[in-house]
Amino acid sequence: MLSEVKAIKVSKETYAKLSEIAGELQVKLRRPVSIEEAMKDLIKRREKGRKISDLAGSWNITETEFTEIKTAINETWQKWNPTEQ
């Protein structure tokens, strides 16, 4: 049984973004991906919601920033650790 097909209009910019998303998905899945499949993937991700693990690797941090954050965390933990007082 064939499913019903509908046509939609999108701007050139939207089509370019969908093509970009399809390309990224193609790299991830290691197979050709259609624009429709890319749209279905976007819908599925929206329905699932985002997980914190989706953000892994998305923050480019310098060594200086890392050191500052680590120092601040260590200082805060020392204030909360009752055995250190």
N, C-alpha and C positions, 0 to 999 in steps of 0.2 A: 504494500500500500504506500503510495507516494504522499508525502506531507504537502500541505498547501504552501506556496511560495509567495512572498510579498516583496515588493521593491521599495527601497527607501532612498531618499536623496541626502547626500552629505556634501559638505564643502570640501574643497581641495585640501584644506588644512586638516580637516577631520580624517579624510581618507589617508593622507600622509601619515598621521599619527597611528591610525589603525594598521597601516602597512608596517610601520615601525614595530608595533606591538606584535604583529604576526611574525616578523623577523626574529624578535627576541624569543618568542615561543618556539619558533622553528629551531633555534639554536639549543634551547632547553630540551626539546623533545627529540632532536636529531632526526627530523623528518619534515617534509613539506607541510605547511599550515595555511589554510585559506583564511580570508578576511572573516568569513562567517565563524570559523572555529575560534579565531582570536576574539571576536565579539562574545561568543559563548563563554570563553574563558574569563573575560572581564565580568560578565554577569555572574558566573559561578563564584569568582573571588568576592564580588560585592555581597552576594548572598551569604557567604561563609564569614565575612568579616576578616579583619586583619589580625594576624598573630604577631606577637612581639618578635618572634623569630624571623618574620618577613623583613625586619629591619636590619638583620645581621649583615655586616659589611657595608652598610649604606652611609656610615659616618666616617669621613676621612679626617683623621686626627693626627696632629703633629706629635712628636716625641715630647715637646715642651708641654703641650696641653695634657697629654697623658700623665706626665709627672705631676703637674699641678692638681689634677683630679685625684690621682692616687694619694698624694700628700694630704689633700683635704679630707678624703675618706678616712685615712689612717688617724688623722687628728680627731675627727668626729667619733670614731670608734673608741679611741682612748678616753674621751670624755664620758662615754656611756659604759665603759667597762669598770665595774665596781672593784675589781681586784687590783686595778692600777692606781686607785686613789688612796 
